[in-house]
Amino acid sequence: MEDAYARSVSEVLDFFGVDSTKGLTDFQISQHARLYGKNVLPEEARTPFWKLVFKQFDDLLVKILIAAALVSFVLALINGETGLTAFLEPSVILLILAANAAVGVITETNAEKALEELRAYQADIATVLRNGCFSILPATELVPGDIVEVSVGSKIPADMRMIEMLAGQLRVDQAILTGESSSVEKDIESTIATNAVYQDKTNILFSVRLQILLHFARAVVIGVGANTAMGSIRDSMLRTDDEVTPLKKKLDEFGTFLAKVIAGICVLVWIVNIGHFRDPAHGGILRGAIHYFKIAVALAVAAIPEGLPAVVTTCLALGTKRMARLNAIVRSLPSVETLGCTTVICSDKTGTLTTNMMSVSKICVVHSVQNGPEVAEFGVSGTTYAPEGFIFDSTGVQLEFPAQLPCLLHIAMCSALCNESLLQYNPDKGNYEKIGESTEVALRVLAEKVGLPGFDSMPSALNILSKHERASYCNHYWENQFKKVSVLEFSRDRKMMSVLCIHKQLEIMFCKGAPESIISRCTNILCNSDGSTIPMSTTLRAELDSRLNSFAGKETLRCLALALKIMPMGQQTLSIDDEKDLTFIGLVGMLDPPREEVRNAMISCMTAGIRVIVVTGDNKSTAESVCQKIGAFDHLVDFVGHSYSAAEFEELPGMQQTVALHHIALLSRVEPSHKRMLVEALQNQNEVVAMTGDGVNDAPALKKADIGIAMGSGTAVAKSASDMVLADDNFATIVAAVAEGRAIYNNTKQFIRYMISSNIGEVVCIFVAAVLGIPDTLAPVQLLWVNLVTDGLPATAIGFNKQDSDVMKAKPRKVSEAVVSGWLFFRYLVIGAYVGLATIAGFIWWFVYSETGPKLPYSELMNFDTCPTRETAYPCSIFDDRHPSTVSMTVLVVVEMFNALNNLSENQSLLVIPPWSNMWLVASIILTMLLHMLILYIPPLSTLFSVTPLSWNDWTVILFLSFPVIIIDEVLKSFSRNSHGIRFNFRFRRFEALPKKELRDK
C-alpha cells in the first residue's frame, strides 16, 4: 500500500481487511503471503564465477597478448622446438594475464557484499497479534495486514502504519535512513503533504532497523521484503552500475588506440618483408612467411606494456598506504586516482560536517530586574559528548566556577535529574557514547561542564578522575543528593517532562520541555545575580520570547526551557495539575555542532577548485545555519539560488534545474532517491562527483558516485558501497586525500609515459631491424624480461616522487585530459626513437666494429639471409652468436635506466631535481642492473635468456650509446620551460596519443 501515510487508520485497516483488536486470521495470513510474498529481501542472481573470469579477458590488449602467446606456442610446435626456452614466452604471458584476472575477480566479488549486508538491517523477531492472541514470531513470517507491537529498543521488522499509541509519545531514531540529526516523533494522524518524502511520513515506521527510543505503540504492516524502504534502497543499488574511473577510461582508450597501431605496424612489417619470404635461409616460402610472422608477434609483445597493469596497481597500492596514515582507508584502488580529478564533493551534513553529537551551545537566564529586565547569555564550548568544555559569559570571558551562579547551578541540577539517558565512556573506541535521546545526553554533558558547587579546586579535581568515572561524575552526584520519587513522562500534548525529587526535608519538582509550554506555566523567575525569586512579568515574558526567537530562528538552535517548583512535603506522585506556578530557571539552545576543522577544509576545497554541496535530511533553515557556521556559504552574498529543498529542486523546469546545478551549495529535506538523482545530474554535466555519507540511506548514491566516501562510524552497508572510508569521520581528511590523489596521478602519469617511451623504443628497434633486413636484434623472451623487470621496477619507484608543494592550488584536471598528448607525445616519440636506434646501433656495432666481433662489412650484415647460398670468408653461424643481441638488450636496459631519471619531473632539469630526491628510484635502478648482471653472468639464466657475458669494452660502448638520452630530454625540457616550448605545444595540441572521446556513456 503506497499511500498509507495519506490514509486514515480505518482506511488502512479496511484495505487489508484486518481487525485491530484480533489481527489476521490463519486464512488471511496464507492469502496475504501468496499475494505479497515473504518479508525477506530476495537474493539477486550472482554472476557465475566463470563469467567473472572471462570478463577480465574482455580487453583488446589482453586479447592481442593471448593471440601472441598462442601463436608463439603453435610456431614453436611447428618448428619442432623443445625445452624450456621454446615455451617460456607464451607461459610468462599467460601467467601475467592470469594474475591480473585474479585481482579483477576478487575486486568484483567484494562489490557484491554491500547487497548482502543490507540483510543485517532487517529485524529478527516481531510481536504480532494474530487470531486474537499476541505471539513472538520470526520477522520473515510477517505479511501486510499484521498488527505489530513495538516498544523501546525494538527494531522495526517491516514498513508499518501507526494505528494506536499505547503510552505517551513514540520517538524513533531514523538518522540511518534520512540523515536527520535528531530523533523523530511519530503519530497516527494522516499526512496531507504533497510529494511526501520519508521525513514527512510521520505515521510510518520504516524497516531499516530503526530503533524505538521512547514508549510503545501498535502498527499495521503495509510493506514487506522488496516493497519496503529497505527494498527500495536495494533496488536502487542494483540499478547502479560501477563507474569507470578517469584513469581507467584513459588507459582503455590508450589500449584501443595502441591495439590499432600495433595491428597496423605488424601487418606493415609482414608486408614489407614479403620479398624475403623466398630467401634460401628460410628453407621455403612458407617457412619464410612464418619467420616474419614471428617477427610481427615479437613486435606485438614489444609494443604492449605487459607490466603496466601491475605497475599501476602497485603505485595505487602504495598511495593507499600513505592515505591510510591520513585516516583514509581505500577500499577500491582506482578511487585513489579518481580523487585527483574530483570537481564536486556532495557531503552529507549529519555526522560528516557535524559531529552528530547534540551539544548545548547557548544558555539564557534572567540576571536581575533591579534596573529593568536584564537577561544574560552564556556560551558553552565543546562539540562532542565528552564532558570537556567551558562556560563563557556574553563578553567571551571564561567562568572559572560556573556552579557558583544560582541559575547555572539549578540548570545543572535539572539537566541531571529530569533525564532518562546515559553517558558512558567506551575504552575500546576511546570516546564517549550515549544511550537514549541526543537532547537528554546533551543536558547530561552540560551538567558535567557546569561542575559542582562548594569546591574551589573542582575543575582540576575533576580532571584527575579516569575517563570512565568522569563521564557522569557530576550527574551521579546530583542523583545521590536527590532521590527520585515520581516521574511524569513527556507527552505530545503537554510537550514537557517532570520529575519529583526529595533532598533532605525538601521536595522539588524539576521540569524540562518546549519553551512555549514551560514559560506559559511559569509565574516566577529565578535570578542569576543573587538567587532570589521574583514574579514573572509581561515585560520579562516578552524579553524571554525575544531571546527564544533569536535562538530558534536566527541561530536555528533546538531550545528547551527548564523550571522548578517547591512541592508540599509527603507528596509521592505527580499529576498534570502540578505543572503550574513554576519558577523559570533558564533557556538552553543546542545544536549538532559543526566539526572545528571543517571550515579550513572548505577553504582548501575552494582554493583547489572543488565545489562542496551539502546534502541533508534536515529542514532548510537548520541546514543553512550550519552551512554558515562551517563556511560553505562564505563566498556567497545570500542563499537565493544556492539553497534548495529537494521538493523545490524537483519542481524546477529542466533548464532551470541545469542552471541551479551550477550554483547549488545546499540541498535539504532529501531522501535516498534525491541523493542518487543529484549525483546522476552532476555526472551528466561531466562533473567528477565524490559523495560522502554514513547511513543506509547513502548507499545507492555512494555506489553511483565516481568515488563514494563512507564514515568509519557509519553502517556496514555504506562502507561496502563506498570506495573509501574515513576512519576519523573527518571531512578535513578528504582534503588531504584529494591532495594525495593528485600527487598519485602525477606520478602515475610519469611512469606511464616512461613505459610508453620505452615500448616505443622497442617497436622502433624491431621495425627498423626488419626494414633494414638485419638479423633479429632481440628475442621475444628478452623483450618480456625488459618489459616486466627492467621497466617495471623503476616505473614503480617513480610512484615515490615527492608531492608538488602547490598540488592543491591547481584546479582539478579535466577527465578528458589525455595521459600523453601533444608536445609531450612528440617528446616521447623522440626519446623512444633514440632508444630504438641506440639499441640497433649496439647490435650493428658488434658485427662491424667490435674487437671481439667478426668486423663484417655492413652490406654483409644486410644480406645475412643469403649466407648459406654463397661463399663467405666467415662462417654463417656467426649470425646465431648471442653477443650482438646481448649488447643490444643491455643498451636497451641501460638507456631506459637513464630515461627513468628523466621522469623525476615532467619539465624540471636533473640539476634542479637531482636523482637522490627519490632514493627509491635510485635503489630500483641499482637492483635492476644487479638482476641484469645475474642473467648475463649466471650460466643457467644466460642460457634461458639467450645472452652471454660482456667485456669491459662492451660496457664502455653501451654507456656511450645510452647516456645521450639524458642530454636529449634535457634539451626537450628546456623547450617546455620557455615560450618556444609553449608555441610548440600549441602546434602539437591536436595530435594526441589518446583519442578524444565522450567521458560517459549516457
RATA-V634690 format. One line per field, one symbol per residue. ss: DSSP state (A for helix, B for strand, O for the rest). phi: phi as a letter, one per 30 degrees, with the letter a starting at -180 (. if undefined). psi: psi as a letter, one per 30 degrees, with the letter a starting at -180 (. if undefined). A space follows every 10 residues. Layout:
BEGIN
ss=???
phi=???
psi=???
END
This chain:
BEGIN
ss=OOOAAAOOAA AAAAAAOOBO OOBBOAAAAA AAAAAAOOOO OOOOOOOOAA AAAAAOOOOA AAAAAAAAAA AAAAAAAAOO OOOAAAAAAA AAAAAAAAAA AAAAAAAAAA AOAAAAAAAA AOOOBBBBBB OOBBBBBBAA AOOOOOBBBB OOOOBOOOBB BBBBBOOOOB BBBOAAAAOO OOOBBBOOOO OOOOOOOAAA OOOBBOOOOO BBBBOOBBBB BBBOAAAOAA AAAAAAAAOO OOOOOAAAAA AAAAAAAAAA AAAAAAAAAA AAOAAAOOOA AAOOAAAAAA AAAAAAAAAA AAAOOOOAAA AAAAAAAAAA AAAAOOOBBB OOOAAAAAAO OOOBBBBBAA AAABBBBBBB BBBBBBBBOO OOOBBBBBBB OOOOOOOOOO BBOOOOOBOO OAAAOAAAAA AAAAAAAOOO OBBBBBOOOO BBBBBOOAAA AAAAAAAAAA OOOOOOOAAA AAAAOOAAAA OOAAAAAAAA AOBBBBBBOO OOOOOBBBBB BBBOOBBBBB BBBOAAAAAA OBBBBBBOOO OOBBBOOAAA AAAAAAAAAA AAAAOOOBBB BBBBBBBOOO OOOOOAAAOO OBBBBBBBBB BBBBOOOAAA AAAAAAAOOO BBBBBOOOOA AAAAAAAAAA OOOOOOOOOO OOBBBAAAAA AOOAAAAAAA AAAOOBBBOO OAAAAAAAAA AAAAOOOOBB BBBOOAAAAA AAAAOOBBBB BOOOOAAAAA AOOBBBOOOO AAAAAAAAAA AAAAAAAAAA AAAAAAAAAA AAAAAAAAAA AAOOOOOOOA AAAAAAAAAA OAAAAAAAOO OOOOOOOOOO OOOOOOOOOO BAAAAAAAAA AAAAAAAAAA AAAAAAAAOO OOOOOOOAAA AAOAAAAAAO OOOOOAAAAA OOAAAAAAAA AAAAAAAAAA AAOOOOOOOO OOOOAAAOAA AAAAAAAAAA AAAAAAAOAA AAAAOOOOOO OAAAAAAAAA AAAAAAAAAA AAAAAAAOAA AAAAAAAOOO OBOOOOOOOO OO
phi=.dcddccded dddddcibcd cbiddedddd dddddciddb dddddddeed ddddddcdbd dddddddddd dedddddddi dbjdddcded ddeddddddd dddddddddd dddedddddd ccdcbacbcb hibdacbedd cdbejdcbcb beidcddadb cdbaccahcc cbdcddccid dbdcdcbcdd ccddhdcedd ddccccdchd cdcbibacbc dcabhdcbdd dddddddddc cddddedddd dddddddddd ddeddedded decedcedee ddikdddddd dddddddddd dddddedeed dedddddddd dddddciccc cbeddedded cdcbcccddd icdcdhbebd cbbbbcdabd cjebcccbcb cjbbdddblb cbddcjdddd beddcedddd ddedddcdab cbbbccddci bcbcbjdddd dedddddddd icdibdceed dddddddddd ebeddddddd dccdcabcdd bdddhabbbc bcbhcbcbcc bbldeddddd cccbbdcddb idcbddcddd dddddddddd ddcdchcdcb cbabadcddj dcbcbdddda hdcdcabccb addddddded ddddddddic dccdbbdddd dddddddddd jdcedcdbdd icbbdddddd dddedddddd ddcdbbbchc bedddddddd ddddcidccc ccabcedded ddddddbccc dddddddddd dccbbddchc eddddddddd dddddedddd ddddddddde eddeeddddd ddiceedbde ddddddddcd dddddddddc eddddcdccd dedddddddb ahedddeddd ddddeddddd ddddeddcbd dccdhddedd ddcddcedcb dbdbdddddc dddddddddd eddddddddd ddcdadbddd dccdeddbdd dddddddddd ddddddcced ddddchbbec dddddddddd dddedddddd dddddddcdd dddddddced ccdcddaddb cd
psi=jfhfffllee eeeeefhkkf ffalleeeee eeeeefalhl jkkkklkkee eeefefgike eeeeeeeeee eeeeeeeegg kllefegeee eeeeeeeeee eeeeeeeeee fffeeefeff gklelkjkjk hgkklklkff fklkfkkkkk akfkkkflkk kkfkkfkblk kkjgefefgk fllkklafkl kgkkhkleff ifgkkkhhhk kkekallklk kfklbfhlee eeeeeeeefk kkkkleeeee eeeeeeeeee eeeeeeeeee eegeffegke ffhleeeeee efeeeeeeee eefjiefeee eeeeeeeeee eeeefggjjk fjeffeeeef gkfkjjkkej feflfhjkkk fkkkljelge hlkjkkkklk lkgafkhkll kkaffgkkke ieffkeeeef eeeeeeeikg lkklkjfefg lklljakeee eeeeeeeeee allgjfgeee eefflleeef eheeeeeeee ekkkelkjlk leeehlkkkk lkjcgkkkkk klakeeeeef fkflkkkfeg glklkkleee eeeeeeeeee efdefhkjkk kkllkklkkf kflklfffil hljkelkkkl ljklkefeee eeeeeeeggk kkkkklflle eeeeeeeeef gfgegkeafk ffkkleeeef fkleeeeeee fffkfkjlhl leeeeeeeee eeefggkjkk kllfleffee eeeelejkjl kegaleeeef flfkkjeggk effeeeeeee eeeeeeeeee feeeeeeeee eeeeeeeeee efgllkekle eeeeeeeedf eeeeeefffg kkkkfgfgfl lklkffkkej lbeeeeefee eeeeeeeeee eeeeeeeefk eflfhlkeee efhefgeffl klglkffffg kfeefeeeee eeeeefeeee efgflefklf fejlegfife eeeeeeeeee eeeefefjee eeeeghllkl leeeeeeeee feefeeeeee eeeeefflee eeeeeeegef jkejkklkek j.
END
